[in-house]
Amino acid sequence: MLVTAQAPGKLFLIGEYAITFPFQSAVAFAVDKYVTVTAEANDTRVVDITSDQLGNLKIPFEHLQKSLTMDNWQLVKRTIAVLYQYYFKNIAVYKGLKLNITSDLTFQGKKLGLGSSAAVVIALIKAFNKVFNLKLSKQEQFKLGAIVMLTLPQFSKGSMADVAVATYGDVLSYRKFDDAFVKQLLTNGTDYATIMQRDWPGLDIKILPWPDDWQIAIGWTKTPADTQAILNHVMSSEKIATAKEELVLTTKPLIDKFISGLENNDFEMVSQSILLNAINITNYTNAVAINYLTDSLTNALNIANALHIPAKISGAGGGDNVIAITTHNENKEKLQKAWQRSGIIPLPLHIATLGE
C-alpha cells in the first residue's frame, strides 16, 4: 500500500538561542511549506530512495547496521537506520521500502530557513509509521526524531524545537528536555524503545491558541543562514558562561508574558515581549561574537519599526527571515510592499494546522 506523509517547516516567535539550553522554553509555529514522503513496502532487500534534492540512493539492509558515512544523504540514512533498528530489531525480518522525498522548503534553489532538516526526519518517521502501521503517538514520533538528531554530531546541540513543530504543527510552546540524560542512555546502548518509554526530564509541548484577527508577515533576505555552524560556535566558546546565564534569566519571564498575551488576545503584551527578547538576543550575540544582525535583517526590522509593527529575526540570525505580527491586514500589506521595495521578499506563509 502506497502512503503519503508530510511534515511542515517552522519559524520561531520568541525564545531562540535560550531554547538551546535544557529546561528553557520557546514559542514557534509551523508554516504551510512541507517535506512530503511517499512510501511503499516491498519484498526487496533494500531501501530505495528518490529525492528531488539529492537524486537516488539504494541502501542494502546490511548497511543499516553499520556506521553511516557522512555525506549529503546522512540525515536520511540515519533516520532510516534508527527506524529499522527501532521497529524490526532483527535484520532477518527487515522489509524492503521504496521512498520518494520532495520538499517545497526552498525558493529559487535556496533554503528558506524553515527547519528543513527536522521536516525531512519527521516526514520519514510519519511515512514509516503509516506504511508499517506502528500507531506511534505524536510524542513517540517526536522522540524518535530527536534520537536521530542527537546521534548526528552536527545536529546534536540543537533545541529540537523544529522537530516538535514538524511533528505537531500549529503554534507550540516547547520546553527543551535534559538532552544530557537522553545522550547518556544512547551512550549506554539502551534500545530506542526503552528510551522513548522513559520520561525525558523537562520536556513539555503544548499547542497554543492564535487570535483569528492577528496577521503574520514573513520577509526573506535571500541569504541562507547556517544555524548549526552558529550553534556549534556558541556552544564551544569559553566566553559564554555569563552571557548564557543572563540570557536564560531574562528570557523566561518574556516567554511567560508572550504566552499570556496569546491566551488573552493581548497584542500589546505580545509586542513588548518580542521587542524585549530581541534586545536580549542582540546583547547575547554581541557578547559571544555572533554575526546576528546582517544589513538586510537590520533593514527589514527598521522598515517594520517605522510602520510601528513589532518584528523580529527568526532563528539564529546571520540571514534567513524577519517575522512581523499585525492586527490589521492593511498593515501587513503596507509592510510587505515596503519590504519588497527594499529587496526583501515577502513569503506567502501561514500557520499550518496538521489536523492529524
C-alpha positions in Angstrom: 0.0 0.0 0.0 1.3 3.4 -1.0 1.2 6.0 1.8 1.9 9.7 1.9 3.1 11.8 4.9 4.1 15.4 5.3 6.0 17.5 7.9 6.0 21.3 7.9 8.8 23.8 8.3 8.9 26.1 11.3 9.7 29.6 12.5 10.4 30.9 16.0 8.2 33.6 17.5 10.2 34.0 20.7 12.9 32.2 22.7 15.5 31.2 20.1 19.1 30.8 21.4 17.8 30.4 25.0 16.0 27.3 23.9 19.3 25.5 23.1 19.7 25.1 26.8 17.9 22.3 28.8 14.7 23.3 30.6 14.3 26.5 28.7 11.2 27.3 26.6 10.3 29.0 23.3 7.3 29.5 21.1 7.4 28.5 17.4 4.9 27.8 14.7 4.5 25.5 11.7 4.4 27.0 8.3 2.5 25.7 5.3 5.5 24.5 3.4 6.3 20.9 3.7 8.6 17.9 3.1 6.5 15.2 1.6 7.3 11.5 1.7 5.6 8.7 -0.2 6.4 5.1 0.9 5.6 1.6 -0.1 6.8 -1.7 1.4 8.0 -4.5 -0.8 9.9 -7.8 -0.8 13.3 -6.5 -1.9 16.3 -6.4 0.3 17.0 -2.7 0.0 15.6 0.7 0.9 15.3 2.5 -2.4 15.1 6.3 -2.0 14.5 9.0 -4.6 14.8 12.7 -3.5 14.1 15.8 -5.6 17.1 17.4 -3.9 19.6 14.6 -3.8 18.8 12.1 -6.5 18.6 8.3 -5.9 20.1 6.0 -3.3 19.7 2.3 -2.6 20.6 1.2 0.9 21.1 -2.6 1.4 19.8 -3.9 4.8 23.3 -4.8 5.9 24.4 -1.1 5.7 21.7 -0.1 8.1 23.5 -2.0 10.9 26.9 -0.2 10.3 28.3 3.3 10.9 27.0 5.6 8.2 29.3 7.7 6.0 29.0 11.4 6.4 27.6 12.9 3.2 24.6 14.7 1.8 22.4 11.7 2.5 23.4 11.2 6.1 20.2 12.7 7.6 18.0 10.4 5.5 20.3 7.4 6.1 20.4 7.9 9.8 16.6 8.3 10.1 16.1 5.1 8.2 18.6 3.2 10.3 17.0 4.4 13.5 13.5 3.4 12.3 14.6 -0.1 11.2 16.6 -0.7 14.4 13.6 0.5 16.5 10.9 -1.4 14.7 12.4 -4.6 13.3 15.3 -5.1 15.7 16.4 -8.3 13.8 17.8 -7.8 10.3 16.3 -11.2 9.3 12.8 -9.7 9.4 13.5 -6.4 7.6 11.1 -5.4 4.9 12.1 -3.6 1.7 10.9 0.0 1.3 10.6 2.4 -1.6 10.6 6.1 -0.7 10.2 9.3 -2.6 11.1 12.6 -0.8 10.1 16.1 -2.1 10.4 19.5 -0.5 9.0 22.9 -1.0 11.0 24.5 1.8 13.2 26.3 -0.8 12.9 29.3 -3.0 14.9 30.0 -6.1 17.1 27.0 -5.2 17.9 28.3 -1.7 16.8 27.1 1.7 14.3 29.4 3.4 15.5 28.8 6.9 12.3 26.9 7.9 13.9 23.9 9.6 14.0 21.6 6.6 16.3 19.0 8.2 13.8 18.3 11.0 10.9 18.2 8.4 12.8 15.6 6.4 13.3 13.4 9.6 9.7 13.7 10.8 8.2 13.2 7.3 10.2 9.9 7.0 9.1 8.8 10.5 5.4 9.6 9.7 5.6 7.7 6.5 7.2 4.7 8.2 4.6 4.9 10.9 1.8 4.7 8.3 3.3 2.0 6.0 4.0 -0.4 8.8 1.0 0.7 11.0 3.1 1.4 14.1 0.5 3.5 15.7 3.1 5.9 17.2 1.8 8.8 19.2 3.0 12.3 18.3 5.2 12.3 21.4 6.8 9.0 20.2 7.3 10.4 16.7 9.0 13.4 18.3 11.2 11.3 20.5 12.3 9.2 17.5 13.1 12.3 15.6 15.1 13.8 18.5 17.0 10.5 18.8 18.0 10.8 15.1 19.2 14.3 15.6 21.1 13.6 18.9 23.1 10.8 17.2 24.3 13.1 14.5 27.1 15.4 15.7 26.2 18.5 13.6 22.6 18.4 14.9 23.1 17.2 18.5 23.4 20.7 20.0 20.1 21.9 18.7 17.0 22.6 20.6 14.8 20.0 18.9 12.0 22.7 18.7 12.0 22.2 14.9 11.4 18.5 15.4 8.5 19.3 17.8 6.9 21.7 15.3 7.4 19.3 12.4 5.6 16.7 14.4 2.7 18.6 16.0 2.1 21.6 13.7 0.2 24.7 14.9 1.7 27.3 17.3 3.7 25.5 20.0 5.1 26.2 23.4 8.1 23.9 23.6 10.4 23.3 26.6 13.7 21.6 25.9 14.4 18.3 27.7 17.6 17.4 29.5 19.5 16.2 26.4 22.4 15.0 28.5 20.1 12.5 30.1 19.0 11.1 26.7 22.5 11.2 25.3 23.7 9.1 28.3 21.0 6.5 27.6 22.2 6.4 24.0 25.9 6.1 25.0 24.9 3.2 27.4 23.4 1.3 24.4 19.9 1.5 25.7 17.5 0.4 23.0 15.4 3.1 21.3 12.0 1.7 22.5 13.1 1.9 26.1 14.5 5.4 25.7 11.2 6.5 24.2 9.2 5.0 27.1 11.3 6.9 29.7 10.2 10.3 30.9 12.5 12.9 29.4 13.2 15.4 32.2 11.9 18.9 31.3 10.1 18.0 28.0 6.9 19.9 27.6 5.0 20.5 24.3 1.7 22.4 24.2 -0.4 23.8 21.3 -1.3 27.4 21.9 -4.2 29.5 20.6 -3.7 32.1 17.8 -6.1 35.0 17.7 -8.2 34.9 14.4 -7.5 38.6 13.6 -3.7 38.6 14.0 -1.6 38.5 10.9 1.9 37.1 10.4 4.2 38.7 7.8 7.5 37.0 6.9 10.2 38.6 4.9 13.1 36.6 3.4 16.5 38.2 3.0 17.6 35.8 0.2 20.7 34.9 2.3 20.6 31.4 3.9 22.0 31.1 7.4 23.9 28.1 8.7 22.2 27.6 12.1 24.2 24.5 13.0 27.5 26.2 12.4 26.4 29.2 14.5 25.2 27.0 17.4 28.4 25.0 17.3 30.4 28.2 17.6 28.3 29.4 20.5 28.5 26.1 22.4 32.2 25.8 22.0 33.1 29.3 23.1 34.6 29.7 26.6 33.3 33.3 26.9 29.6 32.5 27.1 29.0 31.4 30.7 27.9 34.9 32.0 26.1 35.8 28.7 24.3 32.5 28.7 23.2 32.9 32.3 21.9 36.4 31.6 20.0 35.3 28.5 18.3 32.4 30.3 17.3 34.6 33.2 15.9 37.4 31.1 14.2 35.2 28.5 11.9 33.1 30.8 9.6 35.9 32.0 9.3 37.2 28.4 8.2 33.7 27.2 5.6 33.6 30.0 4.4 37.1 29.1 4.2 36.2 25.4 2.1 33.1 26.1 -0.2 35.0 28.4 -0.6 37.6 25.7 -1.6 35.0 23.2 -4.1 33.3 25.5 -5.7 36.7 26.4 -5.6 38.2 22.9 -3.4 41.0 24.3 -1.4 42.3 21.3 0.5 44.9 23.3 1.8 42.3 25.7 3.0 40.1 22.8 4.5 43.1 21.1 6.5 44.1 24.2 7.7 40.5 24.7 9.0 40.3 21.1 10.9 43.6 21.3 12.5 43.0 24.7 13.5 39.5 23.6 15.2 40.9 20.5 17.2 43.2 22.8 18.2 40.2 24.9 19.4 38.2 21.9 21.3 41.1 20.4 23.1 41.6 23.7 23.9 37.9 23.9 25.1 37.5 20.4 27.3 40.6 20.7 28.8 39.1 23.9 29.7 35.9 22.2 30.8 37.5 18.8 28.0 36.0 16.7 27.1 37.8 13.4 23.4 38.0 14.3 22.2 41.2 12.6 23.1 41.4 8.9 22.5 44.6 6.9 19.4 43.0 5.2 17.9 41.9 8.5 18.5 45.3 10.1 16.9 46.9 7.1 13.8 44.7 7.3 13.5 45.4 11.1 13.8 49.1 10.6 11.1 49.1 7.9 8.7 47.3 10.3 9.6 49.6 13.2 8.9 52.7 11.0 5.4 51.4 10.5 5.0 50.7 14.2 4.8 47.0 13.6 6.6 44.6 16.0 9.2 42.5 14.2 11.9 40.1 15.0 14.5 37.8 13.4 13.6 34.1 13.4 16.3 31.6 14.3 20.0 32.1 14.7 20.3 35.2 12.6 23.1 35.8 10.1 20.5 35.6 7.3 17.1 34.0 6.6 13.9 35.7 7.8 12.2 38.5 9.7 8.8 38.0 11.2 6.2 40.7 12.0 2.8 40.5 13.7 0.0 42.9 12.9 -3.7 43.1 13.9 -4.9 44.5 10.6 -4.4 43.1 7.1 -3.8 46.5 5.6 -0.8 47.0 7.9 0.5 43.7 6.7 0.1 44.7 3.1 1.9 48.1 3.7 4.8 46.2 5.4 5.1 43.7 2.6 5.2 46.4 -0.1 7.8 48.3 1.8 9.9 45.2 2.2 9.6 44.4 -1.5 10.8 47.9 -2.5 13.9 47.3 -0.3 14.7 43.9 -1.8 13.2 41.8 1.0 10.9 39.1 -0.4 7.6 38.6 1.4 6.9 34.9 1.7 3.2 33.8 1.4 3.4 31.6 4.5 0.6 30.8 7.1 0.3 28.8 10.3 0.0 25.1 9.4 -2.6 23.1 11.3 -1.9 19.5 10.5 -5.3 18.1 11.5 -4.0 14.6 12.2 
